[in-house]
């Protein structure tokens, strides 16, 4: 029997810097409304993986740019 996902409302106001970046990427992918309505657990594995991959890419670019200075 499959477990149902408990949807927790998401409040985009009080976010840590990492959560802010995660939410910004979700918005860029057109998933911002879905996250606000159903929370992070409402996303599919594919959507979550895409967000995670873009976060990793962005952090890698920031690290590379900071090392060049």
Secondary structure, 3 states (H helix, E strand, C coil): CCCCCCCCCCCCCCCCHHHHHHHHHHHHCCCHHHHHHHCHHHCCHHHHHHHHHHHHHHHHHHHHHHHHC
